[in-house]
Amino acid sequence: MKIKKRSDDQIVSQILEICANGAGKTRIIYQANLNSLKVNHYLESMVKNDLIIEIPCGSRSIYKTTPRGLELNQRFQSLQTEIDALRLCLLDAEV
């Protein structure tokens, strides 16, 4: 059985969804199924590229998707839907 790895785009999209209403790092780690090193890498990059913002909340931080991040995720989801439909067409053509 072949294990299918997620692409960076899929992981970023998932994090953007998780952070849409605000989320702490622990929630992101568990819901995106990432370890703390990976999540730190993605969060730093996403903050740097204005896809999410870090909001200090006492001794921890909450991450929230920015309008730019929401737009990017919407576009990604739309493209993913089209790609999935194309794959189905290609599979049907093979049968």
ABEGO torsion letter per residue (X at the ends): XBBBBBBAAAAAAAAAAAAAAEBBAAAAAAAAGBBAAAAAAAAAAAAAAGABBBBBBEABBBBBBBAAAAAAAAAAAAAAAAAAAAAAAAAAAAX
